[in-house]
Amino acid sequence: MWNIKSILEGMVIALVLFSGPVAMAATEKMHLIYGQVKKVDTAADTVAVSADVKNKEKEFVFHLAPQASLTDQGKKIMLGDLKEGSHVALHYTHDKGTLLAHSVSIRNQSSMKSEKY
């Protein structure tokens, strides 16, 4: 028979089990990289960006997060609006070996900075 103690224990166990992924998502470290768009693949929802990392040019492929924000001078745009050669600031996380872009903002070249990867 169910008693209040067993119900509460079950609720605590469920809370611990289901809060794990949420807690992990909240602690993912957000990174920022500045670079230049090399390729956009709208079918795969990816953007390849070339960036200066430790004085060497490296190319990274970012997958767009489901709720990713793409902007050009503060105005919302679509992935297809990103053009090769555009300078961007990109916020991303690592997700099981995949680079996941949460925001991509087109910037003018004079405002670009470099961050170590």
C-alpha positions as CSV (number, residue, x, y, z in Angstrom):
1,M,0.0,0.0,0.0
2,W,1.2,3.5,-0.8
3,N,1.9,5.8,2.1
4,I,2.9,9.4,2.2
5,K,6.6,8.5,2.8
6,S,6.9,6.2,-0.2
7,I,5.1,8.8,-2.4
8,L,7.5,11.6,-1.3
9,E,10.5,9.3,-1.8
10,G,9.3,8.5,-5.3
11,M,8.8,12.2,-6.1
12,V,12.4,13.0,-4.8
13,I,13.9,10.3,-7.0
14,A,11.9,11.5,-10.0
15,L,13.0,15.1,-9.4
16,V,16.7,14.1,-9.2
17,L,16.5,11.9,-12.3
18,F,14.7,14.4,-14.5
19,S,16.6,17.5,-13.3
20,G,20.0,16.2,-14.4
21,P,19.8,17.2,-18.1
22,V,18.3,20.6,-17.2
23,A,21.0,21.3,-14.7
24,M,23.7,20.2,-17.2
25,A,22.2,22.5,-19.9
26,A,22.2,25.5,-17.6
27,T,26.0,25.0,-16.8
28,E,27.2,24.7,-20.4
29,K,29.9,27.3,-21.0
30,M,29.0,29.8,-23.7
31,H,31.9,30.7,-26.0
32,L,32.4,33.7,-28.3
33,I,34.3,33.7,-31.5
34,Y,34.8,36.4,-34.2
35,G,35.4,35.3,-37.8
36,Q,34.5,35.4,-41.4
37,V,31.7,33.2,-43.0
38,K,33.3,30.7,-45.4
39,K,30.2,28.6,-46.3
40,V,26.5,28.5,-45.4
41,D,24.5,25.2,-45.8
42,T,20.8,25.9,-45.3
43,A,19.9,22.3,-45.9
44,A,22.1,21.1,-43.0
45,D,21.6,24.3,-40.9
46,T,25.3,24.9,-40.6
47,V,27.7,27.7,-41.1
48,A,31.5,27.4,-41.6
49,V,33.5,30.3,-40.1
50,S,37.2,31.0,-40.4
51,A,38.8,32.6,-37.4
52,D,42.2,33.6,-36.1
53,V,43.1,31.2,-33.3
54,K,46.5,31.7,-31.7
55,N,47.7,33.6,-34.8
56,K,46.6,30.8,-37.1
57,E,43.6,30.8,-39.4
58,K,41.2,27.9,-38.5
59,E,37.9,26.9,-39.9
60,F,35.0,25.7,-37.7
61,V,31.6,24.3,-38.7
62,F,28.8,25.3,-36.4
63,H,25.3,23.7,-36.3
64,L,22.5,26.1,-35.5
65,A,20.7,25.5,-32.2
66,P,16.9,25.1,-32.5
67,Q,16.3,28.6,-31.1
68,A,19.4,30.3,-32.6
69,S,19.3,34.0,-33.2
70,L,20.7,35.4,-36.4
71,T,21.0,39.2,-36.8
72,D,22.4,41.8,-39.1
73,Q,23.0,45.1,-37.3
74,G,20.3,44.1,-34.8
75,K,17.7,43.0,-37.4
76,K,16.6,39.4,-37.5
77,I,17.7,37.5,-40.6
78,M,17.5,33.9,-41.9
79,L,20.4,31.5,-42.4
80,G,20.3,32.0,-46.1
81,D,20.9,35.8,-45.6
82,L,24.4,35.1,-44.3
83,K,26.8,35.6,-47.2
84,E,30.3,34.2,-47.7
85,G,32.8,36.8,-46.6
86,S,30.5,38.4,-43.9
87,H,32.2,39.1,-40.6
88,V,30.4,37.6,-37.7
89,A,30.4,37.3,-33.9
90,L,29.1,33.9,-32.9
91,H,28.1,32.6,-29.5
92,Y,28.3,28.8,-29.2
93,T,28.5,25.8,-26.9
94,H,30.0,22.3,-27.3
95,D,27.4,19.5,-27.5
96,K,28.9,16.0,-27.6
97,G,31.7,17.0,-30.0
98,T,29.5,19.3,-32.0
99,L,29.8,23.1,-32.1
100,L,26.3,24.5,-31.5
101,A,25.7,28.1,-32.5
102,H,23.2,30.0,-30.3
103,S,23.6,33.4,-31.9
104,V,25.2,34.7,-35.1
105,S,25.5,38.4,-35.6
106,I,26.9,40.1,-38.7
107,R,29.4,42.8,-37.7
108,N,31.4,45.4,-39.6
109,Q,35.1,44.5,-39.8
110,S,36.3,47.4,-37.6
111,S,34.4,46.0,-34.6
112,M,35.9,42.5,-34.8
113,K,38.1,41.2,-32.0
114,S,39.8,37.8,-31.6
115,E,39.3,35.3,-28.9
116,K,41.3,32.2,-28.3
117,Y,39.5,29.0,-29.0
